[in-house]
């Protein structure tokens, strides 16, 4: 990669345009079809500010914990990266996940930032992959725990509850399988060495596998740290939804029931090929909460949910991505590679 690559980073303007258009359509439908606009607005005006601020604070804390997840993974290579820079980077990666079809879209951007911070491409890819898979393990653990502890299963999803558990279990098996496969990727080196016309492929693969496996040194303590940070990250995101849901109750009271519903709502758009789950969250909210709240409160919740859970991170992430692109595009001079002595021996 050369210094001009920062200028070649392109934001998915089509994804942003779709997200904005879907937001406009959603708001129009909510305000005109679900309930009287004045009634919805009255509910929003009376909404307790405390719970709104708590929801925003939970999202910000989730970003801080997510940056710590990457810092732990990077530390296995012997490199040190500024924690504030990692915070800005993770906010930007979440933004890219919101404006593109799938949430993993921010990983290539993370790899690029790690590369600009003096890691090789193979090291950056190995660190990003191990940290991402660790986060997926924590997500499966959290969702499985929530589904196991749920006693009051909403009637709407009761017929599909066992299938939901099965999907989560299969997804977890897939993630564990991917981790095992990549951990023993060194056994496939001979396959990559056959690419005589492309010697860099074999070199990249060796570095990738080495960096991926480094997170399991010292009996996997680093990988455990990544999983714990990922668990806290997703728990805080779902807590934000729980705060929003609690604030709409006549007698607000935090409960596991509110948290479990917020988790299901937060999980609903994760596996859809729609930027930011635009429209999916709203439909699922109506489906899940139609019997819980009157139409005006339900409409207010949908608008608050979309504003805090999606638009606030999108705006903050857009600014973070623009800042990173700006500072890297202004940097000049060749990039210097740094080697970490003994990193190979640590894996033996």
SVG drawing of the C-alpha trace seen along z (x, -y; Angstrom):
<svg xmlns="http://www.w3.org/2000/svg" viewBox="-54 -18 68 47">
<polyline fill="none" stroke="black" stroke-width="0.4" points="0.0,0.0 1.2,-3.5 0.5,-6.8 -2.2,-7.6 -4.4,-4.7 -6.0,-6.8 -7.3,-9.0 -8.8,-6.0 -11.0,-4.9 -14.5,-5.3 -17.6,-5.6 -20.7,-3.7 -22.8,-6.7 -25.4,-4.4 -25.7,-2.7 -26.0,-6.1 -28.6,-7.2 -30.6,-4.0 -30.3,-4.4 -31.6,-8.0 -34.4,-7.1 -35.5,-4.2 -35.4,-6.5 -37.6,-9.0 -40.1,-6.4 -40.1,-4.8 -40.8,-8.0 -43.6,-8.9 -45.2,-5.5 -44.8,-5.6 -46.2,-9.2 -49.1,-8.7 -50.1,-5.0 -49.3,-3.8 -50.9,-6.7 -51.7,-10.3 -48.5,-12.4 -49.4,-14.8 -49.9,-11.9 -46.6,-10.4 -44.8,-13.7 -46.5,-14.3 -45.1,-11.0 -41.6,-11.9 -41.8,-15.3 -42.7,-13.6 -40.1,-10.9 -37.8,-10.8 -34.5,-12.5 -32.7,-10.3 -33.3,-7.1 -32.4,-8.7 -29.0,-9.9 -28.4,-6.5 -29.0,-4.8 -26.5,-7.2 -24.0,-6.6 -24.3,-2.8 -23.5,-3.1 -20.5,-5.3 -19.2,-2.8 -19.7,0.0 -17.4,-1.8 -14.7,-2.2 -14.9,1.4 -14.8,2.4 -11.6,0.4 -10.1,2.2 -10.9,5.5 -8.7,4.5 -5.9,3.1 -5.7,6.5 -5.5,8.3 -2.8,5.9 -0.7,6.2 0.0,9.9 2.1,8.7 4.3,6.4 3.0,3.3 1.4,0.4 -1.4,-1.7 -2.9,-4.8 -6.1,-3.9 -7.9,-7.1 -7.1,-6.3 -8.5,-2.8 -11.7,-4.3 -12.1,-6.6 -11.4,-3.7 -14.0,-1.4 -16.7,-4.2 -15.9,-4.5 -16.1,-0.7 -19.5,-0.6 -20.6,-3.4 -19.4,-1.3 -21.3,1.6 -24.5,-0.5 -24.3,-1.9 -23.4,1.4 -25.4,4.7 -23.5,6.6 -22.0,5.6 -18.6,7.1 -17.9,4.5 -15.9,2.4 -13.2,5.1 -11.4,4.2 -11.3,0.6 -9.8,1.8 -7.2,3.8 -6.3,0.7 -5.9,-1.5 -3.8,1.2 -1.6,1.3 -1.2,-2.5 -0.1,-2.0 3.0,0.0 1.6,3.5 2.0,5.6 -1.0,6.6 -0.8,10.1 -0.5,9.0 -3.4,6.6 -5.6,9.2 -4.7,11.8 -5.4,9.4 -8.7,8.2 -9.8,11.7 -9.0,13.1 -10.6,10.1 -13.8,10.4 -14.2,14.1 -13.7,13.6 -16.5,11.0 -18.7,13.4 -18.1,16.0 -19.1,13.5 -22.2,12.6 -23.3,16.3 -22.6,16.7 -24.6,13.6 -27.6,14.5 -27.5,18.1 -27.5,16.9 -30.5,14.6 -32.5,17.2 -31.8,19.7 -32.8,17.4 -36.0,16.1 -39.0,17.3 -41.7,15.0 -41.4,15.8 -43.4,13.3 -46.4,15.1 -45.4,13.8 -42.1,15.7 -43.0,18.7 -43.6,20.9 -40.2,20.0 -38.2,19.9 -36.7,23.4 -35.7,22.6 -34.0,19.4 -32.0,21.4 -31.0,23.8 -29.8,21.0 -27.7,19.5 -26.2,22.9 -25.4,23.5 -23.9,20.1 -21.7,20.7 -20.5,24.0 -19.6,22.2 -17.6,19.6 -15.8,22.2 -15.1,24.2 -13.6,21.1 -11.4,20.4 -10.1,24.0 -9.5,23.9 -7.5,20.7 -5.6,21.8 -4.2,24.7 -3.8,22.8 0.0,23.4 -0.7,26.9 -1.9,25.4 1.3,23.5 2.5,26.0 -0.7,25.3 0.0,21.6 3.7,22.2 2.6,23.7 1.7,20.2 5.2,19.8 4.0,16.9 2.7,15.1 5.3,15.5 3.7,12.7 0.6,14.8 2.5,17.4 4.3,14.8 1.1,13.0 -0.6,16.3 2.3,17.2 2.2,13.8 -1.6,14.0 -1.6,17.4 1.2,16.4 -0.6,13.3 -3.9,15.1 -2.3,17.8 -0.5,15.3 -3.7,14.4 -3.8,17.9 -0.4,17.7 -0.1,17.8 -3.0,20.3 -5.3,18.1 -5.4,15.3 -5.5,12.7 -8.3,14.4 -10.2,14.6 -9.8,10.9 -11.1,10.3 -14.2,12.5 -14.8,10.6 -14.6,7.2 -16.9,8.4 -19.4,9.8 -19.4,6.4 -19.7,4.6 -22.8,6.4 -24.3,6.3 -24.0,2.5 -25.6,2.2 -28.6,4.2 -28.6,2.3 -29.1,-0.9 -32.2,0.6 -33.4,1.7 -33.1,-1.9 -35.2,-3.2 -37.8,-0.5 -38.0,-1.1 -38.5,-4.8 -41.8,-4.3 -43.4,-2.3 -45.9,-4.0 -43.8,-3.0 -40.3,-2.7 -38.4,0.3 -35.4,2.0 -36.0,5.8 -34.5,8.8 -37.7,9.0 -37.1,5.5 -33.4,6.4 -34.3,9.7 -36.8,8.0 -34.3,5.2 -31.7,7.9 -34.0,9.6 -34.8,6.3 -31.2,5.4 -30.4,8.8 -33.2,8.8 -31.4,6.7 -28.0,8.2 -28.3,10.9 -30.3,9.0 -28.7,7.7 -30.1,4.2 -27.9,1.3 -28.5,0.6 -31.5,3.0 -33.6,0.1 -37.2,1.1 -36.5,4.5 -36.2,3.2 -39.4,1.2 -41.4,4.1 -40.1,6.4 -40.8,3.8 -44.4,3.5 -44.6,7.3 -43.1,7.8 -44.6,4.8 -48.0,4.3 -49.7,5.9 -47.4,4.1 -47.8,0.5 -50.5,-1.6 -49.9,-2.9 -48.7,-6.3 -46.1,-4.9 -45.0,-2.2 -44.5,-4.9 -42.5,-7.0 -40.3,-4.0 -39.6,-3.2 -38.4,-6.8 -36.3,-6.9 -34.9,-3.4 -33.9,-4.3 -32.5,-7.7 -30.3,-6.5 -29.3,-3.0 -28.7,-3.7 -28.6,-7.4 -26.5,-8.6 -23.8,-6.0 -24.1,-6.7 -23.4,-10.4 -20.6,-9.9 -19.1,-7.1 -19.3,-9.2 -17.4,-12.0 -14.8,-9.5 -14.3,-7.9 -13.9,-11.4 -11.4,-12.4 -9.3,-9.2 -9.4,-9.5 -8.3,-13.2 -5.4,-12.6 -4.0,-9.6 -4.4,-11.4 -2.2,-14.2 0.6,-12.0 3.6,-11.8 6.7,-9.7 7.2,-5.9 5.7,-3.6 8.3,-1.9 7.8,1.8 8.6,2.9 9.4,6.5 8.7,8.1 11.6,10.3 10.7,13.8 7.0,13.6 7.4,16.9 9.0,18.6 6.1,17.7 3.8,20.0 6.0,23.1"/>
</svg>
